[in-house]
């Protein structure tokens, strides 16, 4: 993938065109808003806030980082994307800079797929492990690059990392899911408006939707109840349970709103039903 940058206005505003690769051509308007330190803080990676040609916002950074302290590991270079709620969405490799595994073996397509699913899992076991806990001290592996023996991956985290890329997977997970999430959320709220609210609520990622819901005022539930119903139709138990607890009781004094809930009642999980039942029980008995 080739990335072309056009620097404007004292270098603070750039347009990024993705001209090759698996993505269709798009133009992005971006500017730096945050910094993401590498694993050892040797590199400071600018994080950009962008708007694409469809008017959708996102964040990205061209990450450059070390992943370990010995000659077995190359620098990792990767373009990482987040949504408005600071949730990792995807990554792209940079031209001529593939990711590599032990002994500098390039990632396969299956390795990239595994890395994506690991990075998108914000509850990964990697979040609860220190670097010292990554290796099984009672086991080892041979490396041709150093003609010697190195530590083997601890069994309990083996399924959570790309085989042969333990430190790269671990480092990238923490960069993509660590403190950057809170920083992005803070920046999003500093720019919060109706357009950002709508993008959050129309996300297909439940945690992103819930982040949007947490920033709704009570008036929204009365004035935009049709959109609340659409979210309930989305059918995610986490979103529905959150909404069931947050919808103001007064909303259910309006017959039209109760009818809307009744029409999709059987699609709700039991937890959601148990909370909403007190508001519309008399209507359901009719």
Buried (B, 14 or more C-beta within 10 A) or exposed (E): BEBEEEEEEEEEEBBBBBEEEEEEEEEBBBBBBBEBBBBEEEBEBBBBBBBBEEEBBBBBBBBBBBBBEEEBBBEBBBBBBBBBBBBBBBBBBBEEBBBBBBEEEEBEEEBBEBBBEBBBBBEBBBBEBEBEBBBBEEEEEEBEEEEEEBBBBBEEBEEBBBBBBBBBBBBBBBBBBEEBBEBBBEBBEEEBEEEBBEBBBBBEBBBBBBBBBEBBEEEBBBEBBEBBBBBBEBEBEBBBBBBBEBBEEEBBEEEEBBEBBBEBBEEBBEBBBEBBEEBBEEBEEE
